[in-house]
Amino acid sequence: MKLYRQRVPIHLEVKDHVIFGLTARQCLLIGSGLAAGYLTFLNTAGWGLFLNVLLSVLPAGLGALAAFFQPLSRGLEEWAIIWLVFASQPRRYLVCALPEQWGLCEEQALQDLVHASAHGEEEELC
């Protein structure tokens, strides 16, 4: 029997399918949505069957939505991380070139901020 050698391409942008044609990411998101839905179902047992089922379908649906909906080729979990990074960053920066001027820069920035808020102007500090 003759053995053939094949070259395997390294940089393929093809995702591996794990179960039922779903990728590992999709399986993880759907599974976590189902688990959150099941926990919600158990914790809302005394609220009536309709409300119980309705509240437990929401996390499962959110997991399925996050698994299959990818705006601009990014998953919803990536967009959530992008938004959290954006929301955690400051909106204005104070730049002082020399350490001797730090106190002066802070005083000037505070005066500019008070002046802008007193006159109803947009807060724009350079």
C-alpha positions as CSV (number, residue, x, y, z in Angstrom):
1,M,0.0,0.0,0.0
2,K,1.4,3.4,-1.0
3,L,1.1,6.3,1.3
4,Y,0.4,9.7,-0.1
5,R,1.6,13.0,1.4
6,Q,-0.7,15.9,1.5
7,R,0.0,19.5,2.5
8,V,-2.5,20.8,5.0
9,P,-3.3,24.5,4.7
10,I,-2.5,26.4,7.9
11,H,-4.3,29.7,7.6
12,L,-7.9,28.6,6.7
13,E,-10.6,30.9,8.0
14,V,-13.0,28.0,8.4
15,K,-14.6,27.3,11.7
16,D,-14.8,23.8,13.0
17,H,-18.2,22.3,13.4
18,V,-18.7,20.3,16.6
19,I,-22.3,19.1,17.0
20,F,-25.2,19.3,14.6
21,G,-23.3,21.7,12.3
22,L,-22.8,24.2,15.1
23,T,-19.4,25.7,16.1
24,A,-18.1,25.5,19.6
25,R,-18.9,29.1,20.2
26,Q,-22.5,28.6,19.1
27,C,-22.9,25.5,21.3
28,L,-21.5,27.4,24.3
29,L,-23.8,30.3,23.9
30,I,-26.9,28.2,23.3
31,G,-26.0,25.9,26.2
32,S,-25.5,28.9,28.6
33,G,-28.8,30.4,27.5
34,L,-30.6,27.1,28.1
35,A,-28.9,26.8,31.5
36,A,-29.9,30.4,32.5
37,G,-33.4,29.7,31.3
38,Y,-33.6,26.5,33.3
39,L,-32.4,28.3,36.4
40,T,-35.0,31.1,35.8
41,F,-37.7,28.4,35.4
42,L,-36.7,26.9,38.8
43,N,-36.5,30.2,40.6
44,T,-39.8,31.6,39.4
45,A,-41.8,28.4,40.2
46,G,-44.4,30.2,42.3
47,W,-45.2,33.0,39.9
48,G,-47.7,31.1,37.7
49,L,-47.0,28.8,34.7
50,F,-47.4,31.5,32.0
51,L,-45.0,34.0,33.6
52,N,-42.7,31.2,34.6
53,V,-42.3,29.9,31.0
54,L,-42.2,33.5,29.6
55,L,-39.3,34.5,31.9
56,S,-37.4,31.3,31.2
57,V,-37.7,31.6,27.4
58,L,-36.0,35.1,27.5
59,P,-32.5,33.9,28.5
60,A,-32.7,30.9,26.1
61,G,-33.8,33.2,23.3
62,L,-31.0,35.7,24.1
63,G,-28.5,32.8,24.0
64,A,-29.8,31.7,20.6
65,L,-29.7,35.3,19.3
66,A,-26.2,35.8,20.5
67,A,-25.2,32.5,18.8
68,F,-26.6,33.2,15.4
69,F,-26.7,37.0,15.0
70,Q,-23.4,38.6,14.1
71,P,-23.6,42.2,13.0
72,L,-20.5,43.3,11.0
73,S,-18.9,39.8,11.4
74,R,-18.6,40.2,15.2
75,G,-20.6,38.3,17.8
76,L,-22.9,40.0,20.3
77,E,-20.5,39.1,23.1
78,E,-17.7,41.0,21.3
79,W,-20.0,44.0,20.9
80,A,-20.8,43.9,24.6
81,I,-17.1,43.9,25.5
82,I,-16.4,46.8,23.1
83,W,-19.3,48.7,24.7
84,L,-18.0,48.0,28.2
85,V,-14.5,49.2,27.3
86,F,-15.9,52.3,25.7
87,A,-18.1,53.0,28.7
88,S,-15.3,52.6,31.2
89,Q,-13.0,55.1,29.5
90,P,-13.0,58.7,30.6
91,R,-14.7,61.3,28.3
92,R,-12.1,64.0,28.7
93,Y,-8.4,64.0,29.1
94,L,-6.1,66.5,30.8
95,V,-2.7,66.8,29.3
96,C,0.1,68.7,31.0
97,A,3.6,68.5,29.5
98,L,5.7,69.2,32.6
99,P,5.2,67.9,36.1
100,E,5.7,71.4,37.5
101,Q,2.6,72.6,35.8
102,W,0.3,69.8,37.1
103,G,-1.3,71.9,39.8
104,L,-1.8,74.8,37.4
105,C,-3.3,72.6,34.7
106,E,-5.8,71.1,37.2
107,E,-6.8,74.6,38.4
108,Q,-7.3,75.8,34.8
109,A,-9.3,72.7,33.9
110,L,-11.6,73.2,36.9
111,Q,-12.1,76.9,36.0
112,D,-12.9,76.0,32.4
113,L,-15.4,73.3,33.5
114,V,-17.1,75.7,35.9
115,H,-17.2,78.4,33.2
116,A,-18.6,76.0,30.6
117,S,-21.3,74.6,32.9
118,A,-22.3,78.1,34.1
119,H,-22.9,79.3,30.5
120,G,-24.5,76.0,29.3
121,E,-21.8,75.4,26.8
122,E,-20.6,72.0,25.7
123,E,-17.7,70.8,27.9
124,E,-14.7,70.7,25.6
125,L,-11.3,71.0,27.2
126,C,-8.0,70.9,25.4
